[in-house]
């Protein structure tokens, strides 16, 4: 791939442009928001000048409701030879592209499953997609050359390609992304009615549950509207579970004590199913099907004990569970093996000591990148 165009210079679009530019791809930036365009260009994501000939691929990084019209307009202007997008909904935009008469033989739906709490080009990173899943949704009319070009894009961004049909993709993200966002927003909305003293008591649990509720409300309304057919049934099922939970709690406050056992059993069953569901995405380190932990080396510098304490506080703030830890050499010259019997480092006993003055954090592979980002944002040097 020699050339590309990125339409939309928000977090995802600019991150893709940064990744492509870093790999030597001539990247053209397009955005109606002139300020966003200028910032992305100033960060080295590409040139704001239009291409003189069709580029190899155009990445459409706009909201779902704008995807089809944007593709139609740029195909008419012959912007690119192949087109893809990054929207988190796939079936509806594709249907709209067909209705508008777009050439879908050169169109490959795409969705990189990566992001940050911050938005906009200032928060973009060239390594945002490192080892992250990137779903591609080719359809029967998609040409082999177009799919290969989209796969090359994913490779250049160092992501992991996953091929799905558009409806399968939409059902998957409804479950793992869209439903959690709705629940986070509904939970966070309860804070509007809470007493001031209660809100001041909110800690890591509430922050963790409501983190994604800080997203752009208009954008998320657009996403949910585009995937209503998949999200709606999940909310119906969830509503039934919430009703069952409320009824169990009601019986515990109103029924006679001898009837509390059945209500408590219902409540326990609801929570047990949640624990079992969570376990499907949290394979214990060393358990069946588990992947080896990722190792992050963090430089401590001087006053290592105090720095280590601050580092562990920052890891806790990032809501990441450590699988293990390898400490640097002790001040008296003892090597790292002398301290590995501590609970937090016992499972790391097979590893060699990290470089002098550094600590090695062992984490599940899927949280290595988020933890790295969080620690770097707090000033730590992470390898």
C-alpha positions as a Markdown table, in Angstrom:
| # | Residue | x | y | z |
|---|---|---|---|---|
| 1 | Unk | 0.0 | 0.0 | 0.0 |
| 2 | Unk | 1.4 | 3.4 | -1.0 |
| 3 | Unk | -1.4 | 5.8 | -0.4 |
| 4 | Unk | -4.5 | 6.2 | 1.8 |
| 5 | Unk | -7.1 | 8.8 | 2.7 |
| 6 | Unk | -8.7 | 9.1 | 6.1 |
| 7 | Unk | -12.1 | 10.8 | 6.2 |
| 8 | Unk | -12.7 | 12.0 | 9.8 |
| 9 | Unk | -9.9 | 13.0 | 12.1 |
| 10 | Unk | -11.2 | 12.0 | 15.5 |
| 11 | Unk | -9.5 | 9.6 | 17.8 |
| 12 | Unk | -9.8 | 6.5 | 15.6 |
| 13 | Unk | -9.3 | 8.2 | 12.2 |
| 14 | Unk | -6.2 | 10.1 | 13.4 |
| 15 | Unk | -4.8 | 7.0 | 15.1 |
| 16 | Unk | -5.1 | 5.1 | 11.8 |
| 17 | Unk | -3.5 | 7.9 | 9.9 |
| 18 | Unk | -0.6 | 8.1 | 12.4 |
| 19 | Unk | -0.1 | 4.3 | 12.1 |
| 20 | Unk | -0.1 | 4.4 | 8.3 |
| 21 | Unk | 2.2 | 7.5 | 8.1 |
| 22 | Unk | 4.7 | 5.8 | 10.4 |
| 23 | Unk | 4.8 | 2.8 | 8.0 |
| 24 | Unk | 5.6 | 5.1 | 5.1 |
| 25 | Unk | 2.1 | 5.3 | 3.6 |
| 26 | Unk | 1.3 | 8.7 | 2.1 |
| 27 | Unk | -1.9 | 9.6 | 4.0 |
| 28 | Unk | -4.4 | 12.3 | 3.1 |
| 29 | Unk | -6.6 | 13.8 | 5.8 |
| 30 | Unk | -10.2 | 14.9 | 5.1 |
| 31 | Unk | -12.6 | 16.5 | 7.6 |
| 32 | Unk | -15.3 | 19.2 | 7.6 |
| 33 | Unk | -14.0 | 20.3 | 11.0 |
| 34 | Unk | -11.1 | 22.5 | 10.1 |
| 35 | Unk | -9.7 | 22.6 | 13.6 |
| 36 | Unk | -9.6 | 18.8 | 14.0 |
| 37 | Unk | -8.0 | 18.6 | 10.5 |
| 38 | Unk | -5.3 | 21.1 | 11.4 |
| 39 | Unk | -4.5 | 19.3 | 14.7 |
| 40 | Unk | -4.3 | 15.9 | 13.1 |
| 41 | Unk | -1.9 | 17.3 | 10.4 |
| 42 | Unk | 0.2 | 19.1 | 13.0 |
| 43 | Unk | 0.6 | 15.8 | 14.8 |
| 44 | Unk | 2.1 | 14.3 | 11.7 |
| 45 | Unk | -0.9 | 12.1 | 10.8 |
| 46 | Unk | -0.8 | 13.1 | 7.1 |
| 47 | Unk | -1.4 | 15.9 | 4.7 |
| 48 | Unk | -4.6 | 18.0 | 4.5 |
| 49 | Unk | -4.2 | 18.3 | 0.8 |
| 50 | Unk | -6.5 | 16.1 | -1.4 |
| 51 | Unk | -4.9 | 13.4 | -3.5 |
| 52 | Unk | -4.2 | 14.0 | -7.2 |
| 53 | Unk | -5.3 | 10.5 | -8.1 |
| 54 | Unk | -7.3 | 7.7 | -6.4 |
| 55 | Unk | -5.6 | 6.4 | -3.3 |
| 56 | Unk | -5.2 | 2.7 | -2.6 |
| 57 | Unk | -7.7 | 2.8 | 0.3 |
| 58 | Unk | -10.0 | 5.3 | 1.9 |
| 59 | Unk | -10.9 | 4.9 | 5.6 |
| 60 | Unk | -14.3 | 6.4 | 6.5 |
| 61 | Unk | -14.2 | 7.4 | 10.2 |
| 62 | Unk | -17.5 | 9.1 | 10.7 |
| 63 | Unk | -20.6 | 8.3 | 12.7 |
| 64 | Unk | -22.8 | 5.3 | 11.5 |
| 65 | Unk | -25.6 | 7.5 | 10.2 |
| 66 | Unk | -23.1 | 9.3 | 7.9 |
| 67 | Unk | -21.2 | 6.3 | 6.6 |
| 68 | Unk | -23.3 | 5.5 | 3.5 |
| 69 | Unk | -23.7 | 9.1 | 2.2 |
| 70 | Unk | -20.0 | 9.7 | 2.8 |
| 71 | Unk | -18.9 | 6.6 | 0.9 |
| 72 | Unk | -21.3 | 7.5 | -1.9 |
| 73 | Unk | -20.0 | 11.0 | -2.2 |
| 74 | Unk | -16.3 | 10.0 | -2.2 |
| 75 | Unk | -16.9 | 7.1 | -4.7 |
| 76 | Unk | -18.5 | 9.6 | -7.0 |
| 77 | Unk | -15.4 | 11.8 | -6.7 |
| 78 | Unk | -13.2 | 8.7 | -7.2 |
| 79 | Unk | -11.3 | 9.3 | -4.0 |
| 80 | Unk | -10.0 | 5.7 | -3.7 |
| 81 | Unk | -9.8 | 2.3 | -5.2 |
| 82 | Unk | -11.0 | 0.5 | -2.1 |
| 83 | Unk | -13.2 | 1.8 | 0.8 |
| 84 | Unk | -13.6 | 0.7 | 4.4 |
| 85 | Unk | -15.1 | 2.2 | 7.6 |
| 86 | Unk | -14.6 | 2.0 | 11.3 |
| 87 | Unk | -18.2 | 2.2 | 12.6 |
| 88 | Unk | -19.3 | -0.1 | 15.4 |
| 89 | Unk | -22.4 | -1.1 | 13.5 |
| 90 | Unk | -22.2 | -2.9 | 10.1 |
| 91 | Unk | -25.5 | -4.2 | 8.8 |
| 92 | Unk | -27.4 | -1.0 | 8.5 |
| 93 | Unk | -24.6 | 1.1 | 6.9 |
| 94 | Unk | -24.1 | -1.6 | 4.3 |
| 95 | Unk | -27.8 | -1.7 | 3.5 |
| 96 | Unk | -27.8 | 2.0 | 3.1 |
| 97 | Unk | -24.8 | 1.8 | 0.8 |
| 98 | Unk | -26.7 | -0.6 | -1.4 |
| 99 | Unk | -29.8 | 1.7 | -1.4 |
| 100 | Unk | -27.6 | 4.6 | -2.5 |
| 101 | Unk | -26.1 | 2.6 | -5.3 |
| 102 | Unk | -22.5 | 2.4 | -3.9 |
| 103 | Unk | -20.1 | 0.1 | -5.6 |
| 104 | Unk | -19.9 | -2.6 | -2.8 |
| 105 | Unk | -17.4 | -4.7 | -4.7 |
| 106 | Unk | -14.7 | -2.4 | -3.4 |
| 107 | Unk | -16.2 | -1.9 | 0.0 |
| 108 | Unk | -15.2 | -3.8 | 3.2 |
| 109 | Unk | -16.9 | -2.9 | 6.4 |
| 110 | Unk | -14.5 | -2.6 | 9.3 |
| 111 | Unk | -14.5 | -2.0 | 13.1 |
| 112 | Unk | -11.3 | -1.8 | 15.1 |
| 113 | Unk | -12.1 | -2.7 | 18.7 |
| 114 | Unk | -9.9 | -0.1 | 20.3 |
| 115 | Unk | -10.3 | 3.3 | 21.9 |
| 116 | Unk | -9.5 | 5.5 | 24.8 |
| 117 | Unk | -11.6 | 7.5 | 27.4 |
| 118 | Unk | -10.4 | 10.6 | 25.7 |
| 119 | Unk | -11.6 | 11.6 | 22.2 |
| 120 | Unk | -10.3 | 13.8 | 19.4 |
| 121 | Unk | -7.0 | 13.9 | 17.4 |
| 122 | Unk | -5.0 | 15.1 | 20.4 |
| 123 | Unk | -5.6 | 11.7 | 22.1 |
| 124 | Unk | -4.7 | 9.7 | 19.0 |
| 125 | Unk | -1.9 | 7.2 | 19.1 |
| 126 | Unk | -0.1 | 5.3 | 16.3 |
| 127 | Unk | 0.0 | 2.2 | 18.5 |
| 128 | Unk | -3.7 | 2.3 | 19.5 |
| 129 | Unk | -4.5 | -0.8 | 17.6 |
| 130 | Unk | -1.4 | -2.9 | 18.6 |
| 131 | Unk | -2.6 | -6.5 | 19.1 |
| 132 | Unk | -6.3 | -5.4 | 19.2 |
| 133 | Unk | -9.0 | -7.2 | 17.3 |
| 134 | Unk | -10.1 | -5.5 | 14.1 |
| 135 | Unk | -13.3 | -6.9 | 12.6 |
| 136 | Unk | -13.8 | -6.9 | 8.8 |
| 137 | Unk | -17.2 | -7.7 | 7.4 |
| 138 | Unk | -16.9 | -8.6 | 3.7 |
| 139 | Unk | -20.1 | -9.6 | 1.9 |
| 140 | Unk | -20.6 | -11.9 | -1.0 |
| 141 | Unk | -20.1 | -9.1 | -3.5 |
| 142 | Unk | -16.8 | -8.0 | -2.0 |
| 143 | Unk | -13.9 | -8.5 | -4.3 |
| 144 | Unk | -10.9 | -10.5 | -3.2 |
| 145 | Unk | -8.6 | -7.6 | -4.0 |
| 146 | Unk | -10.6 | -5.3 | -1.8 |
| 147 | Unk | -10.5 | -7.7 | 1.1 |
| 148 | Unk | -6.8 | -8.1 | 0.7 |
| 149 | Unk | -6.3 | -4.4 | 0.8 |
| 150 | Unk | -8.4 | -4.1 | 4.0 |
| 151 | Unk | -6.3 | -6.9 | 5.5 |
| 152 | Unk | -3.2 | -5.0 | 4.6 |
| 153 | Unk | -4.6 | -1.9 | 6.4 |
| 154 | Unk | -5.1 | -4.0 | 9.5 |
| 155 | Unk | -1.6 | -5.4 | 9.3 |
| 156 | Unk | -0.1 | -2.0 | 8.9 |
| 157 | Unk | -1.9 | -0.9 | 12.1 |
| 158 | Unk | -0.5 | -4.0 | 13.9 |
| 159 | Unk | -4.0 | -5.2 | 14.7 |
| 160 | Unk | -5.5 | -8.8 | 14.6 |
| 161 | Unk | -8.1 | -9.3 | 11.8 |
| 162 | Unk | -11.3 | -11.1 | 12.5 |
| 163 | Unk | -13.8 | -11.9 | 9.7 |
| 164 | Unk | -17.5 | -11.8 | 10.5 |
| 165 | Unk | -20.8 | -11.4 | 8.7 |
| 166 | Unk | -22.3 | -8.0 | 9.3 |
| 167 | Unk | -25.3 | -9.3 | 11.4 |
| 168 | Unk | -23.0 | -11.5 | 13.5 |
| 169 | Unk | -20.8 | -8.5 | 14.2 |
| 170 | Unk | -23.7 | -6.4 | 15.3 |
| 171 | Unk | -25.0 | -9.1 | 17.6 |
| 172 | Unk | -21.6 | -9.4 | 19.1 |
| 173 | Unk | -21.0 | -5.7 | 19.8 |
| 174 | Unk | -24.5 | -5.3 | 21.1 |
| 175 | Unk | -23.6 | -7.8 | 23.8 |
| 176 | Unk | -20.0 | -6.8 | 24.7 |
| 177 | Unk | -20.2 | -3.0 | 24.0 |
| 178 | Unk | -23.5 | -1.4 | 23.4 |
| 179 | Unk | -25.5 | -3.1 | 26.2 |
| 180 | Unk | -22.7 | -2.2 | 28.8 |
| 181 | Unk | -22.7 | 1.4 | 27.6 |
| 182 | Unk | -26.5 | 1.6 | 28.2 |
| 183 | Unk | -26.2 | 0.1 | 31.6 |
| 184 | Unk | -23.3 | 2.4 | 32.5 |
| 185 | Unk | -25.3 | 5.4 | 31.4 |
| 186 | Unk | -28.4 | 4.4 | 33.3 |
| 187 | Unk | -26.4 | 3.7 | 36.5 |
| 188 | Unk | -24.5 | 7.0 | 36.2 |
| 189 | Unk | -27.8 | 8.8 | 35.7 |
| 190 | Unk | -28.9 | 7.7 | 39.2 |
| 191 | Unk | -26.1 | 9.9 | 40.6 |
| 192 | Unk | -28.1 | 13.0 | 39.4 |
| 193 | Unk | -30.7 | 12.1 | 42.1 |
| 194 | Unk | -28.3 | 11.1 | 44.8 |
| 195 | Unk | -27.5 | 13.1 | 47.9 |
| 196 | Unk | -24.3 | 15.1 | 47.7 |
| 197 | Unk | -22.8 | 13.1 | 50.6 |
| 198 | Unk | -23.5 | 9.9 | 48.8 |
| 199 | Unk | -21.9 | 11.0 | 45.5 |
| 200 | Unk | -18.8 | 12.1 | 47.5 |
| 201 | Unk | -18.5 | 8.6 | 48.8 |
| 202 | Unk | -18.3 | 7.1 | 45.2 |
| 203 | Unk | -15.1 | 5.2 | 44.8 |
| 204 | Unk | -13.4 | 2.9 | 42.3 |
| 205 | Unk | -16.3 | 0.6 | 41.9 |
| 206 | Unk | -18.7 | 3.3 | 40.8 |
| 207 | Unk | -16.0 | 4.9 | 38.6 |
| 208 | Unk | -15.3 | 1.6 | 36.9 |
| 209 | Unk | -18.9 | 0.7 | 36.3 |
| 210 | Unk | -19.8 | 4.2 | 34.9 |
| 211 | Unk | -16.5 | 5.0 | 33.0 |
| 212 | Unk | -17.9 | 4.6 | 29.5 |
| 213 | Unk | -20.9 | 6.7 | 30.4 |
| 214 | Unk | -18.7 | 9.8 | 29.8 |
| 215 | Unk | -18.8 | 9.1 | 26.1 |
| 216 | Unk | -20.4 | 11.5 | 23.5 |
| 217 | Unk | -24.1 | 11.2 | 24.1 |
| 218 | Unk | -25.1 | 12.2 | 20.5 |
| 219 | Unk | -22.6 | 9.7 | 19.0 |
| 220 | Unk | -23.8 | 6.9 | 21.2 |
| 221 | Unk | -27.4 | 7.6 | 20.4 |
| 222 | Unk | -26.4 | 7.3 | 16.7 |
| 223 | Unk | -24.7 | 4.0 | 17.4 |
| 224 | Unk | -27.6 | 2.5 | 19.4 |
| 225 | Unk | -30.1 | 3.7 | 16.8 |
| 226 | Unk | -28.2 | 1.9 | 14.1 |
| 227 | Unk | -28.0 | -1.3 | 16.1 |
| 228 | Unk | -31.5 | -1.2 | 17.7 |
| 229 | Unk | -32.5 | -4.6 | 16.3 |
| 230 | Unk | -29.6 | -6.3 | 18.2 |
| 231 | Unk | -29.6 | -4.2 | 21.4 |
| 232 | Unk | -33.4 | -4.1 | 22.0 |
| 233 | Unk | -33.8 | -7.9 | 22.7 |
| 234 | Unk | -30.8 | -7.8 | 25.1 |
| 235 | Unk | -32.4 | -5.0 | 27.0 |
| 236 | Unk | -35.7 | -6.9 | 27.2 |
| 237 | Unk | -33.9 | -9.9 | 28.7 |
| 238 | Unk | -32.0 | -7.6 | 31.1 |
| 239 | Unk | -35.2 | -5.9 | 32.1 |
| 240 | Unk | -36.6 | -9.3 | 33.1 |
| 241 | Unk | -33.6 | -10.0 | 35.3 |
| 242 | Unk | -33.8 | -6.6 | 36.9 |
| 243 | Unk | -37.5 | -7.2 | 37.7 |
| 244 | Unk | -36.7 | -10.6 | 39.2 |
| 245 | Unk | -34.0 | -9.0 | 41.3 |
| 246 | Unk | -36.3 | -6.2 | 42.5 |
| 247 | Unk | -39.0 | -8.7 | 43.4 |
| 248 | Unk | -36.5 | -10.8 | 45.4 |
| 249 | Unk | -35.3 | -7.8 | 47.3 |
| 250 | Unk | -38.9 | -6.8 | 47.9 |
| 251 | Unk | -39.8 | -10.2 | 49.4 |
| 252 | Unk | -36.8 | -9.9 | 51.7 |
| 253 | Unk | -38.2 | -6.7 | 53.1 |
| 254 | Unk | -41.9 | -7.6 | 53.2 |
| 255 | Unk | -42.3 | -11.3 | 53.5 |
| 256 | Unk | -42.3 | -13.2 | 56.8 |
| 257 | Unk | -38.9 | -14.4 | 57.9 |
| 258 | Unk | -39.6 | -18.0 | 57.0 |
| 259 | Unk | -40.1 | -17.0 | 53.4 |
| 260 | Unk | -36.8 | -15.2 | 53.2 |
| 261 | Unk | -34.9 | -18.3 | 52.2 |
| 262 | Unk | -36.5 | -18.6 | 48.8 |
| 263 | Unk | -36.0 | -14.9 | 48.0 |
| 264 | Unk | -32.4 | -15.1 | 49.1 |
| 265 | Unk | -31.9 | -18.2 | 46.9 |
| 266 | Unk | -33.3 | -16.3 | 43.9 |
| 267 | Unk | -30.9 | -13.4 | 44.6 |
| 268 | Unk | -28.0 | -15.8 | 45.0 |
| 269 | Unk | -28.8 | -17.5 | 41.7 |
| 270 | Unk | -28.9 | -14.2 | 39.8 |
| 271 | Unk | -25.5 | -13.2 | 41.2 |
| 272 | Unk | -24.1 | -16.6 | 40.6 |
| 273 | Unk | -25.0 | -16.4 | 36.9 |
| 274 | Unk | -23.2 | -13.1 | 36.7 |
| 275 | Unk | -20.1 | -14.6 | 38.2 |
| 276 | Unk | -20.1 | -17.4 | 35.7 |
| 277 | Unk | -20.6 | -15.1 | 32.8 |
| 278 | Unk | -17.7 | -12.9 | 34.0 |
| 279 | Unk | -15.5 | -16.0 | 34.1 |
| 280 | Unk | -16.0 | -16.5 | 30.4 |
| 281 | Unk | -13.9 | -13.4 | 29.7 |
| 282 | Unk | -11.5 | -13.7 | 32.6 |
| 283 | Unk | -9.6 | -16.9 | 32.2 |
| 284 | Unk | -7.5 | -17.3 | 35.4 |
| 285 | Unk | -3.7 | -17.2 | 34.8 |
| 286 | Unk | -2.5 | -20.7 | 34.3 |
| 287 | Unk | -6.0 | -22.1 | 33.9 |
| 288 | Unk | -7.4 | -24.1 | 31.0 |
| 289 | Unk | -7.2 | -22.1 | 27.8 |
| 290 | Unk | -5.3 | -19.3 | 29.4 |
| 291 | Unk | -2.7 | -17.3 | 27.4 |
| 292 | Unk | 0.8 | -16.6 | 29.0 |
| 293 | Unk | 0.8 | -13.3 | 30.8 |
| 294 | Unk | 2.2 | -10.2 | 29.2 |
| 295 | Unk | 5.2 | -8.7 | 31.0 |
| 296 | Unk | 5.5 | -4.9 | 31.4 |
| 297 | Unk | 8.8 | -3.6 | 32.6 |
| 298 | Unk | 8.5 | -0.3 | 34.6 |
| 299 | Unk | 11.5 | 1.8 | 35.6 |
| 300 | Unk | 11.3 | 2.8 | 39.3 |
| 301 | Unk | 14.3 | 5.1 | 39.6 |
| 302 | Unk | 15.5 | 6.3 | 43.0 |
| 303 | Unk | 13.7 | 5.5 | 46.3 |
| 304 | Unk | 12.4 | 2.3 | 44.9 |
| 305 | Unk | 10.2 | 1.3 | 47.8 |
| 306 | Unk | 8.2 | 4.6 | 47.7 |
| 307 | Unk | 8.1 | 4.4 | 43.9 |
| 308 | Unk | 6.8 | 0.8 | 44.0 |
| 309 | Unk | 4.1 | 1.9 | 46.4 |
| 310 | Unk | 3.0 | 4.7 | 44.0 |
| 311 | Unk | 3.2 | 2.3 | 41.0 |
| 312 | Unk | 0.9 | -0.2 | 42.7 |
| 313 | Unk | -1.5 | 2.6 | 43.6 |
| 314 | Unk | -1.6 | 3.7 | 40.0 |
| 315 | Unk | -2.2 | 0.1 | 38.8 |
| 316 | Unk | -5.1 | -0.1 | 41.3 |
| 317 | Unk | -6.5 | 3.1 | 39.9 |
| 318 | Unk | -6.4 | 1.6 | 36.4 |
| 319 | Unk | -8.6 | -1.3 | 37.8 |
| 320 | Unk | -6.2 | -4.0 | 36.5 |
| 321 | Unk | -5.5 | -7.2 | 38.4 |
| 322 | Unk | -1.9 | -8.3 | 38.3 |
| 323 | Unk | -1.2 | -11.9 | 37.6 |
| 324 | Unk | 2.2 | -11.7 | 39.2 |
| 325 | Unk | 5.2 | -9.4 | 39.7 |
| 326 | Unk | 9.0 | -9.7 | 39.6 |
| 327 | Unk | 10.8 | -7.3 | 41.9 |
| 328 | Unk | 14.2 | -5.7 | 41.2 |
| 329 | Unk | 17.3 | -6.6 | 43.2 |
| 330 | Unk | 16.9 | -5.8 | 46.9 |
| 331 | Unk | 19.0 | -2.9 | 48.3 |
| 332 | Unk | 21.3 | -5.3 | 50.2 |
| 333 | Unk | 22.3 | -7.1 | 47.0 |
| 334 | Unk | 19.9 | -10.1 | 47.3 |
| 335 | Unk | 18.5 | -11.1 | 44.0 |
| 336 | Unk | 14.8 | -11.1 | 43.0 |
| 337 | Unk | 14.3 | -14.7 | 43.9 |
| 338 | Unk | 14.7 | -13.8 | 47.6 |
| 339 | Unk | 11.4 | -12.0 | 47.6 |
| 340 | Unk | 9.3 | -14.2 | 45.3 |
| 341 | Unk | 7.6 | -16.0 | 48.2 |
| 342 | Unk | 5.4 | -12.9 | 48.8 |
| 343 | Unk | 1.8 | -13.7 | 47.6 |
| 344 | Unk | 1.9 | -11.1 | 44.8 |
| 345 | Unk | 5.0 | -12.5 | 43.2 |
| 346 | Unk | 4.8 | -16.3 | 43.9 |
| 347 | Unk | 3.6 | -17.2 | 40.5 |
| 348 | Unk | 6.4 | -15.3 | 38.8 |
| 349 | Unk | 9.1 | -17.5 | 40.3 |
| 350 | Unk | 10.0 | -19.0 | 36.9 |
| 351 | Unk | 11.1 | -15.6 | 35.5 |
| 352 | Unk | 14.5 | -14.0 | 35.5 |
| 353 | Unk | 14.9 | -10.8 | 37.4 |
| 354 | Unk | 14.1 | -7.6 | 35.5 |
| 355 | Unk | 16.7 | -5.0 | 34.7 |
| 356 | Unk | 18.3 | -3.2 | 37.6 |
| 357 | Unk | 15.9 | -0.5 | 39.0 |
| 358 | Unk | 12.9 | -1.9 | 37.2 |
| 359 | Unk | 9.9 | -4.0 | 38.2 |
| 360 | Unk | 8.1 | -6.5 | 35.9 |
| 361 | Unk | 4.3 | -6.5 | 36.0 |
| 362 | Unk | 2.6 | -9.7 | 34.7 |
| 363 | Unk | -0.9 | -9.1 | 33.4 |
| 364 | Unk | -3.4 | -10.8 | 31.2 |
| 365 | Unk | -2.6 | -10.1 | 27.5 |
| 366 | Unk | -5.9 | -8.2 | 26.8 |
| 367 | Unk | -5.2 | -5.6 | 29.5 |
| 368 | Unk | -1.5 | -5.1 | 28.7 |
| 369 | Unk | -2.1 | -2.2 | 26.3 |
| 370 | Unk | -4.7 | -0.4 | 28.5 |
| 371 | Unk | -2.4 | -0.6 | 31.5 |
| 372 | Unk | 0.6 | 0.6 | 29.5 |
| 373 | Unk | -1.5 | 3.6 | 28.3 |
| 374 | Unk | -2.7 | 4.4 | 31.9 |
| 375 | Unk | 0.8 | 4.2 | 33.4 |
| 376 | Unk | 2.4 | 6.2 | 30.7 |
| 377 | Unk | -0.3 | 8.9 | 31.2 |
| 378 | Unk | 0.9 | 9.0 | 34.8 |
| 379 | Unk | 4.5 | 9.5 | 33.8 |
| 380 | Unk | 5.9 | 6.0 | 34.1 |
| 381 | Unk | 8.4 | 4.6 | 31.6 |
| 382 | Unk | 7.0 | 1.3 | 30.5 |
| 383 | Unk | 8.5 | -1.3 | 28.1 |
